Amino acid sequence: MTRKNAAHASRRRRSRAEMWWGYAFIAPTGLGLAIFYLWPVAQTAYFSFTEWGAFGGHTWVGLENYARLFGDPEVGQAVLNTITYTVLGLVGIPLAIVFAALLNRQGLGGVSLYRTAFFLPVVTMPVAVAMLWRWLYNGDYGLVNQVLAVVGIDGPNWIADPATALYALVVVGIWSSVGYNLIIFLAGMQAIPKELYEAASMDGAGRVRQFFSITLPMLSPTAFFISIVSVIGSLQLFDLVFVMTGSGQAARANPAYSRLQTVVQLFYDRAFVTNDRGYAAAIVIGLLLLIAALTAAQFRLQRRWVHYV
Amino acid sequence: MWKSARSGAALLCAALLASACGGGEQTGADPQGKVTLSYGVWDATQQAVMQELAAEFGKSHPNVTVNVQLTPWVDYWTKMKAAVTGGAAPDVFWMNGPNFQLYASNGVIKPIEGQVETSVYPKALVDLYTFEGKLYGLPKDMDTVGVWYNKTLFDAAKVKYPADDWTWADFKETAARLTDAKKGVYAVGAQLTSFQEYQYNTIYQAGGHVISPDGKQSGYADPKTIEGLKFWTDLIAAKQSPDLKTMTDTAPLQLFEAGKLAMYWGGSWNVAEFGKNDYTKDKVDVAPLPKGEKQATIIHGVANVMSAKTEHPAEAQEFVKFLGSRQAADILGKKGPIPAYDGTQQDWVKAHPEWKLQTFLDAVAYAVPYPVSKNTAAWQEAELTHLTKAWTGEVPVEQAAAGLAAGMNDLLAKE
């Protein structure tokens, strides 16, 4: 064996030893991830091919649940509702950028006050947020309609009317998430080098031009992150609807329920109300695939609009 | 590394399992023959009286301690299902009609052995808790439905209070005269979500049925059943009831308690609610349900059942029998709902002399049991999904009922 080869072997040995140590260090988190996330996911995937008895015990039924999934109009409607909610919810991103830009102006007083005001809905429990909006949206006694009545508009029963329910929900969704997005955008803006603006203003670019030519492109990686996170969050929407429509019977009697039911809510109903757990597993596996597909699509599309420095 | 990671994971799993199972294993006999029974209940307002009953049982059975476990109603059935699946169900627990056959048909509760005197309970309740000829639960309490009405609104509209023998025609005439659009007062709220107080009653009053006696066929295709549903949709169409959107935003109970509804179809259990509400306290009274082709009210009641896996079947059965005894009913009637044991209900009536509570007891004579099958929850969801469209007026009642009958028959075929 030559000297060179020996040195090479020892380096390899050392790097392998380091690798084991690396695994050892990530083991606590890795094990948690494996036991509490990956294993349940694998189990759910398995259960989606089975049919369950009311008190446990399951039989293999092959692709039956999936065949039913594609023929179930309720699933179609729930997917449509969820995607509509998600797409409309993206309006919150430009809104957050505008608010962040306004807060980022030089010499603006009371920034922390505004920041707190915008961030308050984020730290409030979704259940409390939903309860509050449920009262605001009440057709006869809600504040929204009382304000509208002042200007002579007879407002609808916002969350009980199929024509308005989903949009009313989107407004709440945006209202409760704009604060979080705004804080991230504000941080992104403050990380943009000042020199860029100085150079631009020397070249004679006005504030608006600077916003569109410097701020926006420099923020695009942040916007990309926000859009990934909010799409995933929106697709998993549950608590807001669950509280606003009530649960179980009260929810089903809401004339707008078919326009409000999300995929996760349908999953909940099948798993815990009608005891159809195999089918419920198929629904969430379907949702998992949908989220994966939409996220992959976003990663592909980012090449067209995200600028990394 | 992977191998050791796997064995580590297995260890951790084992530890978790051990601790999870450890919690459920509190019942057991110690060497002196002492036995602890767990007793699952869902109503916090009855927790004290349940503990009193447990203590009373302890006097005659000194070797048995009963541990009352309260799980709030909203989580009760979800948790019970998980507990039964995991083999950790309470030894004795409360059962209701819609869930009973699911538990009995899966063999997770135990039939009561030996001879039991059942003539002391309303027959409808004994039937409700009988599955394939075997009695599984002894009725603990009972409830029937009546028309709660707001005397102030009746007086304001100069309408006579409902008579004990009033009919559908009388009800409709009264409803028309009580409605006052200008004041925002409706006669009644045609509630969609509570079939026990609304649709089931009118369906049986019209001579229809919800489910065939053998539990295999839906009754929603029966024209008389449809008539029972129309009773309510007609009221909405005539604007004598708020529309479904309004009732979704503000529940009929809240509207009644705000003086916006003159009548409210409610159960004997509403006594507690109306007795403590400042508005209703001295403005309401109760009348029997109006008579259609027949006189009918839905009767329901909670029963005590025992787990099939209890380690102390003898003691558990003793306890269930005690809870169904006259002695227990006497204690319950003073503080809780109407006891099911015949002849012990007068204390309950006397608690509110200002109301005609005897109405609820008289109704037992013509009461119809709560309609159930093996998987009641499945078709109860279908009832709402289909009938919502009839309640909004989107589709005619006949069409919604036909869709419901078909959907319900599919579900019943799968049971």
Interface residues (C-beta under 8 A of the other chain):
Chain A: W20 Y23 A27 G30 L31 A34 I35 G53 A54 F55 G56 Y137 N138 G139 D140 Y141 G142 P156 N157 I159 A160 D161 S247 Q249 A250 R252 A253 N254 P255 A256 Y257 D269 F272 V273 T274 N275
Chain B: M1 A5 G8 A9 L12 C13 V74 T78 K81 V84 T85 L102 N106 V108 L192 T193 S194 L244 K245 T246 T248 D249 T250 A251 N375 A377 A378 Q380 E381 L384 T385 T388 W391 T392 E394
